[in-house]
Amino acid sequence: MKSIEPENKKIYLVTGAAGFIGFFLSKRLLEQDCWVVGIDNMNDYYDVKLKYSRLVALKEHERFTFIKGDICDKARVMEAFDEYKPDVVVNLAAQAGVRYSLENPDAYIQSNIIGFFNILEACRYNPVDHLVYASSSSVYGSNTKVPFEETDFVDHPVSLYAATKKSNELMAHTYSHLYKIPATGLRFFTVYGPMGRPDMAYFAFANKYFKGEPIRIFNNGDFENDLYRDFTYIDDVIEGVMRLLNSPPEKTKESACHRVFNIGNNSPVKLMTFIEKLEEALGKALGRKVVFEKIFEPMKPGDVPATFASTDLLQQAVGFKPKTSIEEGLQKFADWYVKYYKVK
Ligand SMILES: NC(=O)c1ccc[n+]([C@@H]2O[C@H](COP(=O)([O-])OP(=O)(O)OC[C@H]3O[C@@H](n4cnc5c(N)ncnc54)[C@H](O)[C@@H]3O)[C@@H](O)[C@H]2O)c1
């Protein structure tokens, strides 16, 4: 496995660079003296101020270039590839979120299908060493066999979001086969941490608490059969992605050089346990007891009962498995939240 050396001269093009994962990945690459070109359309799906805060931090690095642009704009994408000639492309720009795909399906078709198609076309005409792109654990749909393995059947998504991510895997496979693009898809499992996404449960719960509002928990109030999620801490995600970035699949004449990896924690946690740990973490950060007011509701359409990643393939490929405990990860989130929003 190659490691990134400080003298690395490769150019990394990261789409969605002002997003949660894109920011931390860009930051890590820049800290290793890599050149990063970030693209983001800075949409207002969630608090844009948070995206600008991330950008401010990235712009401190002189090897960072930012393009405010939309990956749905094919001419703009082609122009960026032509101008910067990236060696490695990481496509993280997408319309994320399962529930929002019921409200605004168009955004998913635009960014996740058309946008990703434009990235593939750009890689077709501007050969790259490696195309890495975000898929999602949601491709496993309501599968009950756990842990979820990359070889499992994933042809029955239960949300349009999941369907776009599964489509991305098919599209990448085809382009990799036809044009010999070394490509790696990443099935992320509920990524959380400081500077995370305000639309995700842990962040939204903290927001509700500080507004003095109850939190809504969509688990039918059934603690026996609670929902499970394989929460994955952001630093672990970045470590896994960094290692994979530097070990592209080998090109062969016969088959596509495309593969897919789970990036998950391999240690699912009950939703109610997660909430309890979040209360404890916020309590520690504030120096007082925190108890959320809770309202229990039925599961939402598109939600899945459980996620649980097998990390065997990731371990075999790059010798790494996420290791951050939920207590440690949530404490880092809570400490950041209290400081960033100056809450008491
Ligand atoms: N965070 C998770 O738990 C998780 C889980 C599974 C998959 N993913 C996937 O990982 C990727 C990154 O997720 P994230 O959590 O950082 O989300 P995010 O929303 O924080 O980041 C995505 C960024 O892409 C930008 N963007 C969206 N559409 C764009 C477009 N058409 N053109 C240019 N920029 C655009 C947004 O402004 C945003 O800054 C996404 O593809 C997401 O679907 C994330």
Ligand as a Chemical Component Dictionary entry (heavy atoms), coordinates in Angstrom:
data_LIG
# 
_chem_comp.id                   LIG 
_chem_comp.type                 NON-POLYMER 
_chem_comp.pdbx_formal_charge   0 
_chem_comp.three_letter_code    LIG 
# 
loop_
_chem_comp_atom.comp_id 
_chem_comp_atom.atom_id 
_chem_comp_atom.alt_atom_id 
_chem_comp_atom.type_symbol 
_chem_comp_atom.charge 
_chem_comp_atom.model_Cartn_x 
_chem_comp_atom.model_Cartn_y 
_chem_comp_atom.model_Cartn_z 
_chem_comp_atom.pdbx_ordinal 
LIG N1  N1  N 0  -22.867 11.520 6.512  1  
LIG C1  C1  C 0  -23.337 10.284 6.392  2  
LIG O1  O1  O 0  -23.733 9.650  7.383  3  
LIG C2  C2  C 0  -23.416 9.625  5.038  4  
LIG C3  C3  C 0  -23.858 8.289  4.991  5  
LIG C4  C4  C 0  -23.929 7.661  3.765  6  
LIG C5  C5  C 0  -23.561 8.322  2.619  7  
LIG N2  N2  N 1  -23.147 9.627  2.683  8  
LIG C6  C6  C 0  -22.776 10.299 1.435  9  
LIG O2  O2  O 0  -21.500 10.881 1.593  10 
LIG C7  C7  C 0  -21.423 12.092 0.846  11 
LIG C8  C8  C 0  -21.026 13.237 1.755  12 
LIG O3  O3  O 0  -22.006 13.337 2.768  13 
LIG P1  P1  P 0  -21.975 14.462 3.891  14 
LIG O4  O4  O 0  -22.535 13.858 5.121  15 
LIG O5  O5  O -1 -20.654 15.118 3.911  16 
LIG O6  O6  O 0  -23.088 15.440 3.286  17 
LIG P2  P2  P 0  -23.082 17.043 3.164  18 
LIG O7  O7  O 0  -24.467 17.409 2.733  19 
LIG O8  O8  O 0  -22.547 17.653 4.405  20 
LIG O9  O9  O 0  -22.059 17.299 1.991  21 
LIG C9  C9  C 0  -22.399 17.317 0.634  22 
LIG C10 C10 C 0  -21.906 18.635 0.049  23 
LIG O10 O10 O 0  -22.161 18.588 -1.349 24 
LIG C11 C11 C 0  -22.667 19.833 -1.770 25 
LIG N3  N3  N 0  -23.491 19.582 -2.948 26 
LIG C12 C12 C 0  -24.697 18.965 -2.994 27 
LIG N4  N4  N 0  -25.142 18.910 -4.256 28 
LIG C13 C13 C 0  -24.194 19.501 -5.023 29 
LIG C14 C14 C 0  -24.066 19.749 -6.402 30 
LIG N5  N5  N 0  -25.029 19.401 -7.255 31 
LIG N6  N6  N 0  -22.956 20.376 -6.857 32 
LIG C15 C15 C 0  -21.964 20.756 -6.009 33 
LIG N7  N7  N 0  -22.043 20.552 -4.674 34 
LIG C16 C16 C 0  -23.142 19.927 -4.190 35 
LIG C17 C17 C 0  -23.447 20.374 -0.587 36 
LIG O11 O11 O 0  -23.498 21.801 -0.605 37 
LIG C18 C18 C 0  -22.644 19.850 0.590  38 
LIG O12 O12 O 0  -21.730 20.802 1.067  39 
LIG C19 C19 C 0  -22.778 12.248 0.176  40 
LIG O13 O13 O 0  -22.703 11.691 -1.100 41 
LIG C20 C20 C 0  -23.696 11.431 1.043  42 
LIG O14 O14 O 0  -24.826 10.978 0.323  43 
LIG C21 C21 C 0  -23.053 10.283 3.870  44 
# 
loop_
_chem_comp_bond.comp_id 
_chem_comp_bond.atom_id_1 
_chem_comp_bond.atom_id_2 
_chem_comp_bond.value_order 
_chem_comp_bond.pdbx_ordinal 
LIG N1  C1  SING 1  
LIG C1  O1  DOUB 2  
LIG C1  C2  SING 3  
LIG C2  C3  SING 4  
LIG C2  C21 DOUB 5  
LIG C3  C4  DOUB 6  
LIG C4  C5  SING 7  
LIG C5  N2  DOUB 8  
LIG N2  C6  SING 9  
LIG N2  C21 SING 10 
LIG C6  O2  SING 11 
LIG C6  C20 SING 12 
LIG O2  C7  SING 13 
LIG C7  C8  SING 14 
LIG C7  C19 SING 15 
LIG C8  O3  SING 16 
LIG O3  P1  SING 17 
LIG P1  O4  DOUB 18 
LIG P1  O5  SING 19 
LIG P1  O6  SING 20 
LIG O6  P2  SING 21 
LIG P2  O7  DOUB 22 
LIG P2  O8  SING 23 
LIG P2  O9  SING 24 
LIG O9  C9  SING 25 
LIG C9  C10 SING 26 
LIG C10 O10 SING 27 
LIG C10 C18 SING 28 
LIG O10 C11 SING 29 
LIG C11 N3  SING 30 
LIG C11 C17 SING 31 
LIG N3  C12 SING 32 
LIG N3  C16 SING 33 
LIG C12 N4  DOUB 34 
LIG N4  C13 SING 35 
LIG C13 C14 SING 36 
LIG C13 C16 DOUB 37 
LIG C14 N5  SING 38 
LIG C14 N6  DOUB 39 
LIG N6  C15 SING 40 
LIG C15 N7  DOUB 41 
LIG N7  C16 SING 42 
LIG C17 O11 SING 43 
LIG C17 C18 SING 44 
LIG C18 O12 SING 45 
LIG C19 O13 SING 46 
LIG C19 C20 SING 47 
LIG C20 O14 SING 48 
# 
